Amino acid sequence: MGGALIEIIIMLVVAAGLGFGIAWLFQKNKLDILQALYDQKVIDYDTLSKKHEDLEKNHKTTQAELEERKSEINKLNNTVKLLNSDLDNSKKDITRLNGELDTSNSGLKEAQEQNEKISSELEQAKTDLQELNDQNEKLKARLDSEN
C-alpha cells in the first residue's frame, strides 16, 4: 500500500507538472504581451519623467527670468518717475525763465522808449543849439559890422 501511495503521489506531481507546463505554454503568449505592455509603460513613464524634469527646469528658469524682468520694470519705473520729476522741474524752470524774459523784454521796451525819447530830446537840443549858434553868429556878425 505504501508503494501505491507513492505511485499516486508521483502521478499527481507529474500531472500537475504537465498541467502547469501546458498552462504555461498557453499563457506564455499573454504573459509576453503583458510584459511588452509593462515595458512600454516603463519607457513611457521614464519619458514622461524626463519631460517633467525638463519642464520643471524650464519653469524655474522662466520664474527666475520673470523675477529679473519684474526687477527691471521696477527700476525703469523708478527711472521714469525721476525723469518725470526732472521734467516737471524743467517745466517750472522754463515758466520762471519765461517770466523773467517777459520782465526783461518789458524793461527793454521801456528802455527803448526812453532811449527814443532821449534821442528825440537830444535832436531837439541839437536843433536848439544850432539855432543858438546861428543866432550867435548873426549877433557876432552884427557886432562886427557895428564895430
Chimera marker file (.cmm) of the C-alpha trace (Angstrom):
<marker_set name="trace">
<marker id="1" x="0.000" y="0.000" z="0.000" r="1" g="1" b="0" radius="0.5"/>
<marker id="2" x="2.912" y="2.320" z="0.639" r="1" g="1" b="0" radius="0.5"/>
<marker id="3" x="4.138" y="1.789" z="-2.897" r="1" g="1" b="0" radius="0.5"/>
<marker id="4" x="0.756" y="2.567" z="-4.354" r="1" g="1" b="0" radius="0.5"/>
<marker id="5" x="0.556" y="5.716" z="-2.368" r="1" g="1" b="0" radius="0.5"/>
<marker id="6" x="3.937" y="6.832" z="-3.671" r="1" g="1" b="0" radius="0.5"/>
<marker id="7" x="2.850" y="5.889" z="-7.184" r="1" g="1" b="0" radius="0.5"/>
<marker id="8" x="-0.299" y="8.030" z="-6.846" r="1" g="1" b="0" radius="0.5"/>
<marker id="9" x="1.690" y="10.961" z="-5.444" r="1" g="1" b="0" radius="0.5"/>
<marker id="10" x="4.209" y="10.675" z="-8.289" r="1" g="1" b="0" radius="0.5"/>
<marker id="11" x="1.379" y="10.609" z="-10.864" r="1" g="1" b="0" radius="0.5"/>
<marker id="12" x="-0.267" y="13.610" z="-9.244" r="1" g="1" b="0" radius="0.5"/>
<marker id="13" x="3.038" y="15.542" z="-9.244" r="1" g="1" b="0" radius="0.5"/>
<marker id="14" x="3.702" y="14.586" z="-12.885" r="1" g="1" b="0" radius="0.5"/>
<marker id="15" x="0.106" y="15.514" z="-13.827" r="1" g="1" b="0" radius="0.5"/>
<marker id="16" x="0.410" y="18.815" z="-12.003" r="1" g="1" b="0" radius="0.5"/>
<marker id="17" x="3.741" y="19.494" z="-13.727" r="1" g="1" b="0" radius="0.5"/>
<marker id="18" x="2.267" y="18.621" z="-17.103" r="1" g="1" b="0" radius="0.5"/>
<marker id="19" x="-0.792" y="20.782" z="-16.371" r="1" g="1" b="0" radius="0.5"/>
<marker id="20" x="1.414" y="23.619" z="-15.276" r="1" g="1" b="0" radius="0.5"/>
<marker id="21" x="3.609" y="23.265" z="-18.386" r="1" g="1" b="0" radius="0.5"/>
<marker id="22" x="0.608" y="23.145" z="-20.734" r="1" g="1" b="0" radius="0.5"/>
<marker id="23" x="-0.988" y="26.110" z="-18.974" r="1" g="1" b="0" radius="0.5"/>
<marker id="24" x="2.328" y="27.966" z="-19.153" r="1" g="1" b="0" radius="0.5"/>
<marker id="25" x="2.552" y="27.318" z="-22.915" r="1" g="1" b="0" radius="0.5"/>
<marker id="26" x="-0.989" y="28.645" z="-23.428" r="1" g="1" b="0" radius="0.5"/>
<marker id="27" x="-0.441" y="31.614" z="-21.145" r="1" g="1" b="0" radius="0.5"/>
<marker id="28" x="3.072" y="32.408" z="-22.424" r="1" g="1" b="0" radius="0.5"/>
<marker id="29" x="1.648" y="34.486" z="-25.287" r="1" g="1" b="0" radius="0.5"/>
<marker id="30" x="-0.467" y="36.535" z="-22.864" r="1" g="1" b="0" radius="0.5"/>
<marker id="31" x="2.475" y="36.916" z="-20.484" r="1" g="1" b="0" radius="0.5"/>
<marker id="32" x="4.681" y="38.156" z="-23.335" r="1" g="1" b="0" radius="0.5"/>
<marker id="33" x="2.016" y="40.698" z="-24.300" r="1" g="1" b="0" radius="0.5"/>
<marker id="34" x="1.664" y="41.815" z="-20.669" r="1" g="1" b="0" radius="0.5"/>
<marker id="35" x="5.460" y="42.018" z="-20.328" r="1" g="1" b="0" radius="0.5"/>
<marker id="36" x="5.670" y="44.130" z="-23.518" r="1" g="1" b="0" radius="0.5"/>
<marker id="37" x="2.882" y="46.419" z="-22.197" r="1" g="1" b="0" radius="0.5"/>
<marker id="38" x="4.679" y="46.702" z="-18.872" r="1" g="1" b="0" radius="0.5"/>
<marker id="39" x="7.974" y="47.512" z="-20.605" r="1" g="1" b="0" radius="0.5"/>
<marker id="40" x="6.224" y="50.131" z="-22.784" r="1" g="1" b="0" radius="0.5"/>
<marker id="41" x="4.648" y="51.672" z="-19.677" r="1" g="1" b="0" radius="0.5"/>
<marker id="42" x="8.074" y="51.840" z="-18.019" r="1" g="1" b="0" radius="0.5"/>
<marker id="43" x="9.525" y="53.539" z="-21.135" r="1" g="1" b="0" radius="0.5"/>
<marker id="44" x="6.562" y="55.946" z="-21.238" r="1" g="1" b="0" radius="0.5"/>
<marker id="45" x="6.982" y="56.659" z="-17.523" r="1" g="1" b="0" radius="0.5"/>
<marker id="46" x="10.704" y="57.348" z="-17.970" r="1" g="1" b="0" radius="0.5"/>
<marker id="47" x="9.980" y="59.590" z="-20.966" r="1" g="1" b="0" radius="0.5"/>
<marker id="48" x="7.305" y="61.483" z="-19.061" r="1" g="1" b="0" radius="0.5"/>
<marker id="49" x="9.580" y="61.778" z="-16.021" r="1" g="1" b="0" radius="0.5"/>
<marker id="50" x="12.314" y="63.255" z="-18.227" r="1" g="1" b="0" radius="0.5"/>
<marker id="51" x="9.835" y="65.666" z="-19.805" r="1" g="1" b="0" radius="0.5"/>
<marker id="52" x="8.558" y="66.583" z="-16.334" r="1" g="1" b="0" radius="0.5"/>
<marker id="53" x="12.105" y="67.299" z="-15.138" r="1" g="1" b="0" radius="0.5"/>
<marker id="54" x="12.764" y="69.400" z="-18.247" r="1" g="1" b="0" radius="0.5"/>
<marker id="55" x="9.527" y="71.310" z="-17.702" r="1" g="1" b="0" radius="0.5"/>
<marker id="56" x="10.441" y="71.860" z="-14.049" r="1" g="1" b="0" radius="0.5"/>
<marker id="57" x="13.829" y="73.245" z="-15.105" r="1" g="1" b="0" radius="0.5"/>
<marker id="58" x="12.175" y="75.453" z="-17.728" r="1" g="1" b="0" radius="0.5"/>
<marker id="59" x="9.629" y="76.596" z="-15.163" r="1" g="1" b="0" radius="0.5"/>
<marker id="60" x="12.333" y="77.533" z="-12.677" r="1" g="1" b="0" radius="0.5"/>
<marker id="61" x="14.313" y="79.316" z="-15.395" r="1" g="1" b="0" radius="0.5"/>
<marker id="62" x="11.206" y="81.162" z="-16.538" r="1" g="1" b="0" radius="0.5"/>
<marker id="63" x="10.378" y="82.102" z="-12.946" r="1" g="1" b="0" radius="0.5"/>
<marker id="64" x="13.888" y="83.488" z="-12.482" r="1" g="1" b="0" radius="0.5"/>
<marker id="65" x="13.620" y="85.441" z="-15.744" r="1" g="1" b="0" radius="0.5"/>
<marker id="66" x="10.217" y="86.736" z="-14.678" r="1" g="1" b="0" radius="0.5"/>
<marker id="67" x="11.672" y="87.979" z="-11.399" r="1" g="1" b="0" radius="0.5"/>
<marker id="68" x="14.519" y="89.644" z="-13.299" r="1" g="1" b="0" radius="0.5"/>
<marker id="69" x="12.052" y="91.326" z="-15.653" r="1" g="1" b="0" radius="0.5"/>
<marker id="70" x="9.951" y="92.487" z="-12.696" r="1" g="1" b="0" radius="0.5"/>
<marker id="71" x="13.080" y="93.945" z="-11.131" r="1" g="1" b="0" radius="0.5"/>
<marker id="72" x="13.984" y="95.669" z="-14.415" r="1" g="1" b="0" radius="0.5"/>
<marker id="73" x="10.446" y="97.024" z="-14.726" r="1" g="1" b="0" radius="0.5"/>
<marker id="74" x="10.614" y="98.407" z="-11.185" r="1" g="1" b="0" radius="0.5"/>
<marker id="75" x="13.971" y="100.035" z="-11.937" r="1" g="1" b="0" radius="0.5"/>
<marker id="76" x="12.624" y="101.510" z="-15.158" r="1" g="1" b="0" radius="0.5"/>
<marker id="77" x="9.508" y="102.748" z="-13.362" r="1" g="1" b="0" radius="0.5"/>
<marker id="78" x="11.731" y="104.477" z="-10.805" r="1" g="1" b="0" radius="0.5"/>
<marker id="79" x="13.778" y="105.976" z="-13.635" r="1" g="1" b="0" radius="0.5"/>
<marker id="80" x="10.585" y="107.188" z="-15.322" r="1" g="1" b="0" radius="0.5"/>
<marker id="81" x="9.434" y="108.751" z="-12.037" r="1" g="1" b="0" radius="0.5"/>
<marker id="82" x="12.774" y="110.524" z="-11.668" r="1" g="1" b="0" radius="0.5"/>
<marker id="83" x="12.660" y="111.699" z="-15.281" r="1" g="1" b="0" radius="0.5"/>
<marker id="84" x="9.080" y="112.929" z="-14.834" r="1" g="1" b="0" radius="0.5"/>
<marker id="85" x="10.175" y="114.785" z="-11.718" r="1" g="1" b="0" radius="0.5"/>
<marker id="86" x="13.082" y="116.309" z="-13.674" r="1" g="1" b="0" radius="0.5"/>
<marker id="87" x="10.669" y="117.190" z="-16.482" r="1" g="1" b="0" radius="0.5"/>
<marker id="88" x="8.316" y="118.898" z="-14.028" r="1" g="1" b="0" radius="0.5"/>
<marker id="89" x="11.246" y="120.820" z="-12.550" r="1" g="1" b="0" radius="0.5"/>
<marker id="90" x="12.387" y="121.797" z="-16.042" r="1" g="1" b="0" radius="0.5"/>
<marker id="91" x="8.878" y="122.972" z="-16.888" r="1" g="1" b="0" radius="0.5"/>
<marker id="92" x="8.861" y="125.088" z="-13.721" r="1" g="1" b="0" radius="0.5"/>
<marker id="93" x="12.274" y="126.496" z="-14.665" r="1" g="1" b="0" radius="0.5"/>
<marker id="94" x="11.024" y="127.268" z="-18.172" r="1" g="1" b="0" radius="0.5"/>
<marker id="95" x="7.964" y="129.012" z="-16.766" r="1" g="1" b="0" radius="0.5"/>
<marker id="96" x="10.164" y="131.012" z="-14.384" r="1" g="1" b="0" radius="0.5"/>
<marker id="97" x="12.635" y="131.884" z="-17.145" r="1" g="1" b="0" radius="0.5"/>
<marker id="98" x="9.783" y="132.873" z="-19.481" r="1" g="1" b="0" radius="0.5"/>
<marker id="99" x="8.526" y="135.198" z="-16.735" r="1" g="1" b="0" radius="0.5"/>
<marker id="100" x="11.995" y="136.668" z="-16.363" r="1" g="1" b="0" radius="0.5"/>
<marker id="101" x="12.245" y="137.007" z="-20.142" r="1" g="1" b="0" radius="0.5"/>
<marker id="102" x="8.896" y="138.802" z="-20.256" r="1" g="1" b="0" radius="0.5"/>
<marker id="103" x="10.078" y="141.103" z="-17.470" r="1" g="1" b="0" radius="0.5"/>
<marker id="104" x="13.351" y="141.728" z="-19.297" r="1" g="1" b="0" radius="0.5"/>
<marker id="105" x="11.519" y="142.334" z="-22.559" r="1" g="1" b="0" radius="0.5"/>
<marker id="106" x="9.204" y="144.868" z="-20.929" r="1" g="1" b="0" radius="0.5"/>
<marker id="107" x="12.250" y="146.526" z="-19.299" r="1" g="1" b="0" radius="0.5"/>
<marker id="108" x="13.965" y="146.566" z="-22.692" r="1" g="1" b="0" radius="0.5"/>
<marker id="109" x="10.867" y="148.067" z="-24.275" r="1" g="1" b="0" radius="0.5"/>
<marker id="110" x="10.751" y="150.770" z="-21.617" r="1" g="1" b="0" radius="0.5"/>
<marker id="111" x="14.487" y="151.431" z="-22.113" r="1" g="1" b="0" radius="0.5"/>
<marker id="112" x="13.988" y="151.644" z="-25.886" r="1" g="1" b="0" radius="0.5"/>
<marker id="113" x="11.086" y="154.060" z="-25.423" r="1" g="1" b="0" radius="0.5"/>
<marker id="114" x="13.167" y="156.111" z="-23.021" r="1" g="1" b="0" radius="0.5"/>
<marker id="115" x="16.086" y="155.993" z="-25.480" r="1" g="1" b="0" radius="0.5"/>
<marker id="116" x="13.809" y="157.189" z="-28.274" r="1" g="1" b="0" radius="0.5"/>
<marker id="117" x="12.512" y="159.950" z="-26.013" r="1" g="1" b="0" radius="0.5"/>
<marker id="118" x="16.040" y="160.976" z="-25.062" r="1" g="1" b="0" radius="0.5"/>
<marker id="119" x="17.158" y="160.750" z="-28.713" r="1" g="1" b="0" radius="0.5"/>
<marker id="120" x="14.241" y="162.971" z="-29.669" r="1" g="1" b="0" radius="0.5"/>
<marker id="121" x="15.115" y="165.403" z="-26.886" r="1" g="1" b="0" radius="0.5"/>
<marker id="122" x="18.781" y="165.267" z="-27.994" r="1" g="1" b="0" radius="0.5"/>
<marker id="123" x="17.791" y="166.062" z="-31.579" r="1" g="1" b="0" radius="0.5"/>
<marker id="124" x="15.651" y="168.908" z="-30.304" r="1" g="1" b="0" radius="0.5"/>
<marker id="125" x="18.541" y="170.120" z="-28.173" r="1" g="1" b="0" radius="0.5"/>
<marker id="126" x="20.872" y="169.914" z="-31.196" r="1" g="1" b="0" radius="0.5"/>
<marker id="127" x="18.373" y="171.860" z="-33.252" r="1" g="1" b="0" radius="0.5"/>
<marker id="128" x="18.056" y="174.449" z="-30.451" r="1" g="1" b="0" radius="0.5"/>
<marker id="129" x="21.839" y="174.572" z="-30.125" r="1" g="1" b="0" radius="0.5"/>
<marker id="130" x="22.187" y="175.029" z="-33.865" r="1" g="1" b="0" radius="0.5"/>
<marker id="131" x="19.637" y="177.851" z="-33.753" r="1" g="1" b="0" radius="0.5"/>
<marker id="132" x="21.518" y="179.426" z="-30.849" r="1" g="1" b="0" radius="0.5"/>
<marker id="133" x="24.784" y="179.092" z="-32.766" r="1" g="1" b="0" radius="0.5"/>
<marker id="134" x="23.147" y="180.657" z="-35.793" r="1" g="1" b="0" radius="0.5"/>
<marker id="135" x="21.810" y="183.485" z="-33.651" r="1" g="1" b="0" radius="0.5"/>
<marker id="136" x="25.212" y="183.824" z="-32.026" r="1" g="1" b="0" radius="0.5"/>
<marker id="137" x="26.850" y="184.034" z="-35.458" r="1" g="1" b="0" radius="0.5"/>
<marker id="138" x="24.340" y="186.652" z="-36.519" r="1" g="1" b="0" radius="0.5"/>
<marker id="139" x="24.977" y="188.617" z="-33.363" r="1" g="1" b="0" radius="0.5"/>
<marker id="140" x="28.731" y="188.366" z="-33.902" r="1" g="1" b="0" radius="0.5"/>
<marker id="141" x="28.309" y="189.458" z="-37.476" r="1" g="1" b="0" radius="0.5"/>
<marker id="142" x="26.153" y="192.378" z="-36.389" r="1" g="1" b="0" radius="0.5"/>
<marker id="143" x="28.606" y="193.329" z="-33.651" r="1" g="1" b="0" radius="0.5"/>
<marker id="144" x="31.434" y="193.129" z="-36.117" r="1" g="1" b="0" radius="0.5"/>
<marker id="145" x="29.547" y="195.251" z="-38.584" r="1" g="1" b="0" radius="0.5"/>
<marker id="146" x="28.707" y="197.769" z="-35.910" r="1" g="1" b="0" radius="0.5"/>
<marker id="147" x="32.279" y="197.991" z="-34.745" r="1" g="1" b="0" radius="0.5"/>
<link id1="1" id2="2" r="1" g="1" b="0" radius="0.2"/>
<link id1="2" id2="3" r="1" g="1" b="0" radius="0.2"/>
<link id1="3" id2="4" r="1" g="1" b="0" radius="0.2"/>
<link id1="4" id2="5" r="1" g="1" b="0" radius="0.2"/>
<link id1="5" id2="6" r="1" g="1" b="0" radius="0.2"/>
<link id1="6" id2="7" r="1" g="1" b="0" radius="0.2"/>
<link id1="7" id2="8" r="1" g="1" b="0" radius="0.2"/>
<link id1="8" id2="9" r="1" g="1" b="0" radius="0.2"/>
<link id1="9" id2="10" r="1" g="1" b="0" radius="0.2"/>
<link id1="10" id2="11" r="1" g="1" b="0" radius="0.2"/>
<link id1="11" id2="12" r="1" g="1" b="0" radius="0.2"/>
<link id1="12" id2="13" r="1" g="1" b="0" radius="0.2"/>
<link id1="13" id2="14" r="1" g="1" b="0" radius="0.2"/>
<link id1="14" id2="15" r="1" g="1" b="0" radius="0.2"/>
<link id1="15" id2="16" r="1" g="1" b="0" radius="0.2"/>
<link id1="16" id2="17" r="1" g="1" b="0" radius="0.2"/>
<link id1="17" id2="18" r="1" g="1" b="0" radius="0.2"/>
<link id1="18" id2="19" r="1" g="1" b="0" radius="0.2"/>
<link id1="19" id2="20" r="1" g="1" b="0" radius="0.2"/>
<link id1="20" id2="21" r="1" g="1" b="0" radius="0.2"/>
<link id1="21" id2="22" r="1" g="1" b="0" radius="0.2"/>
<link id1="22" id2="23" r="1" g="1" b="0" radius="0.2"/>
<link id1="23" id2="24" r="1" g="1" b="0" radius="0.2"/>
<link id1="24" id2="25" r="1" g="1" b="0" radius="0.2"/>
<link id1="25" id2="26" r="1" g="1" b="0" radius="0.2"/>
<link id1="26" id2="27" r="1" g="1" b="0" radius="0.2"/>
<link id1="27" id2="28" r="1" g="1" b="0" radius="0.2"/>
<link id1="28" id2="29" r="1" g="1" b="0" radius="0.2"/>
<link id1="29" id2="30" r="1" g="1" b="0" radius="0.2"/>
<link id1="30" id2="31" r="1" g="1" b="0" radius="0.2"/>
<link id1="31" id2="32" r="1" g="1" b="0" radius="0.2"/>
<link id1="32" id2="33" r="1" g="1" b="0" radius="0.2"/>
<link id1="33" id2="34" r="1" g="1" b="0" radius="0.2"/>
<link id1="34" id2="35" r="1" g="1" b="0" radius="0.2"/>
<link id1="35" id2="36" r="1" g="1" b="0" radius="0.2"/>
<link id1="36" id2="37" r="1" g="1" b="0" radius="0.2"/>
<link id1="37" id2="38" r="1" g="1" b="0" radius="0.2"/>
<link id1="38" id2="39" r="1" g="1" b="0" radius="0.2"/>
<link id1="39" id2="40" r="1" g="1" b="0" radius="0.2"/>
<link id1="40" id2="41" r="1" g="1" b="0" radius="0.2"/>
<link id1="41" id2="42" r="1" g="1" b="0" radius="0.2"/>
<link id1="42" id2="43" r="1" g="1" b="0" radius="0.2"/>
<link id1="43" id2="44" r="1" g="1" b="0" radius="0.2"/>
<link id1="44" id2="45" r="1" g="1" b="0" radius="0.2"/>
<link id1="45" id2="46" r="1" g="1" b="0" radius="0.2"/>
<link id1="46" id2="47" r="1" g="1" b="0" radius="0.2"/>
<link id1="47" id2="48" r="1" g="1" b="0" radius="0.2"/>
<link id1="48" id2="49" r="1" g="1" b="0" radius="0.2"/>
<link id1="49" id2="50" r="1" g="1" b="0" radius="0.2"/>
<link id1="50" id2="51" r="1" g="1" b="0" radius="0.2"/>
<link id1="51" id2="52" r="1" g="1" b="0" radius="0.2"/>
<link id1="52" id2="53" r="1" g="1" b="0" radius="0.2"/>
<link id1="53" id2="54" r="1" g="1" b="0" radius="0.2"/>
<link id1="54" id2="55" r="1" g="1" b="0" radius="0.2"/>
<link id1="55" id2="56" r="1" g="1" b="0" radius="0.2"/>
<link id1="56" id2="57" r="1" g="1" b="0" radius="0.2"/>
<link id1="57" id2="58" r="1" g="1" b="0" radius="0.2"/>
<link id1="58" id2="59" r="1" g="1" b="0" radius="0.2"/>
<link id1="59" id2="60" r="1" g="1" b="0" radius="0.2"/>
<link id1="60" id2="61" r="1" g="1" b="0" radius="0.2"/>
<link id1="61" id2="62" r="1" g="1" b="0" radius="0.2"/>
<link id1="62" id2="63" r="1" g="1" b="0" radius="0.2"/>
<link id1="63" id2="64" r="1" g="1" b="0" radius="0.2"/>
<link id1="64" id2="65" r="1" g="1" b="0" radius="0.2"/>
<link id1="65" id2="66" r="1" g="1" b="0" radius="0.2"/>
<link id1="66" id2="67" r="1" g="1" b="0" radius="0.2"/>
<link id1="67" id2="68" r="1" g="1" b="0" radius="0.2"/>
<link id1="68" id2="69" r="1" g="1" b="0" radius="0.2"/>
<link id1="69" id2="70" r="1" g="1" b="0" radius="0.2"/>
<link id1="70" id2="71" r="1" g="1" b="0" radius="0.2"/>
<link id1="71" id2="72" r="1" g="1" b="0" radius="0.2"/>
<link id1="72" id2="73" r="1" g="1" b="0" radius="0.2"/>
<link id1="73" id2="74" r="1" g="1" b="0" radius="0.2"/>
<link id1="74" id2="75" r="1" g="1" b="0" radius="0.2"/>
<link id1="75" id2="76" r="1" g="1" b="0" radius="0.2"/>
<link id1="76" id2="77" r="1" g="1" b="0" radius="0.2"/>
<link id1="77" id2="78" r="1" g="1" b="0" radius="0.2"/>
<link id1="78" id2="79" r="1" g="1" b="0" radius="0.2"/>
<link id1="79" id2="80" r="1" g="1" b="0" radius="0.2"/>
<link id1="80" id2="81" r="1" g="1" b="0" radius="0.2"/>
<link id1="81" id2="82" r="1" g="1" b="0" radius="0.2"/>
<link id1="82" id2="83" r="1" g="1" b="0" radius="0.2"/>
<link id1="83" id2="84" r="1" g="1" b="0" radius="0.2"/>
<link id1="84" id2="85" r="1" g="1" b="0" radius="0.2"/>
<link id1="85" id2="86" r="1" g="1" b="0" radius="0.2"/>
<link id1="86" id2="87" r="1" g="1" b="0" radius="0.2"/>
<link id1="87" id2="88" r="1" g="1" b="0" radius="0.2"/>
<link id1="88" id2="89" r="1" g="1" b="0" radius="0.2"/>
<link id1="89" id2="90" r="1" g="1" b="0" radius="0.2"/>
<link id1="90" id2="91" r="1" g="1" b="0" radius="0.2"/>
<link id1="91" id2="92" r="1" g="1" b="0" radius="0.2"/>
<link id1="92" id2="93" r="1" g="1" b="0" radius="0.2"/>
<link id1="93" id2="94" r="1" g="1" b="0" radius="0.2"/>
<link id1="94" id2="95" r="1" g="1" b="0" radius="0.2"/>
<link id1="95" id2="96" r="1" g="1" b="0" radius="0.2"/>
<link id1="96" id2="97" r="1" g="1" b="0" radius="0.2"/>
<link id1="97" id2="98" r="1" g="1" b="0" radius="0.2"/>
<link id1="98" id2="99" r="1" g="1" b="0" radius="0.2"/>
<link id1="99" id2="100" r="1" g="1" b="0" radius="0.2"/>
<link id1="100" id2="101" r="1" g="1" b="0" radius="0.2"/>
<link id1="101" id2="102" r="1" g="1" b="0" radius="0.2"/>
<link id1="102" id2="103" r="1" g="1" b="0" radius="0.2"/>
<link id1="103" id2="104" r="1" g="1" b="0" radius="0.2"/>
<link id1="104" id2="105" r="1" g="1" b="0" radius="0.2"/>
<link id1="105" id2="106" r="1" g="1" b="0" radius="0.2"/>
<link id1="106" id2="107" r="1" g="1" b="0" radius="0.2"/>
<link id1="107" id2="108" r="1" g="1" b="0" radius="0.2"/>
<link id1="108" id2="109" r="1" g="1" b="0" radius="0.2"/>
<link id1="109" id2="110" r="1" g="1" b="0" radius="0.2"/>
<link id1="110" id2="111" r="1" g="1" b="0" radius="0.2"/>
<link id1="111" id2="112" r="1" g="1" b="0" radius="0.2"/>
<link id1="112" id2="113" r="1" g="1" b="0" radius="0.2"/>
<link id1="113" id2="114" r="1" g="1" b="0" radius="0.2"/>
<link id1="114" id2="115" r="1" g="1" b="0" radius="0.2"/>
<link id1="115" id2="116" r="1" g="1" b="0" radius="0.2"/>
<link id1="116" id2="117" r="1" g="1" b="0" radius="0.2"/>
<link id1="117" id2="118" r="1" g="1" b="0" radius="0.2"/>
<link id1="118" id2="119" r="1" g="1" b="0" radius="0.2"/>
<link id1="119" id2="120" r="1" g="1" b="0" radius="0.2"/>
<link id1="120" id2="121" r="1" g="1" b="0" radius="0.2"/>
<link id1="121" id2="122" r="1" g="1" b="0" radius="0.2"/>
<link id1="122" id2="123" r="1" g="1" b="0" radius="0.2"/>
<link id1="123" id2="124" r="1" g="1" b="0" radius="0.2"/>
<link id1="124" id2="125" r="1" g="1" b="0" radius="0.2"/>
<link id1="125" id2="126" r="1" g="1" b="0" radius="0.2"/>
<link id1="126" id2="127" r="1" g="1" b="0" radius="0.2"/>
<link id1="127" id2="128" r="1" g="1" b="0" radius="0.2"/>
<link id1="128" id2="129" r="1" g="1" b="0" radius="0.2"/>
<link id1="129" id2="130" r="1" g="1" b="0" radius="0.2"/>
<link id1="130" id2="131" r="1" g="1" b="0" radius="0.2"/>
<link id1="131" id2="132" r="1" g="1" b="0" radius="0.2"/>
<link id1="132" id2="133" r="1" g="1" b="0" radius="0.2"/>
<link id1="133" id2="134" r="1" g="1" b="0" radius="0.2"/>
<link id1="134" id2="135" r="1" g="1" b="0" radius="0.2"/>
<link id1="135" id2="136" r="1" g="1" b="0" radius="0.2"/>
<link id1="136" id2="137" r="1" g="1" b="0" radius="0.2"/>
<link id1="137" id2="138" r="1" g="1" b="0" radius="0.2"/>
<link id1="138" id2="139" r="1" g="1" b="0" radius="0.2"/>
<link id1="139" id2="140" r="1" g="1" b="0" radius="0.2"/>
<link id1="140" id2="141" r="1" g="1" b="0" radius="0.2"/>
<link id1="141" id2="142" r="1" g="1" b="0" radius="0.2"/>
<link id1="142" id2="143" r="1" g="1" b="0" radius="0.2"/>
<link id1="143" id2="144" r="1" g="1" b="0" radius="0.2"/>
<link id1="144" id2="145" r="1" g="1" b="0" radius="0.2"/>
<link id1="145" id2="146" r="1" g="1" b="0" radius="0.2"/>
<link id1="146" id2="147" r="1" g="1" b="0" radius="0.2"/>
</marker_set>
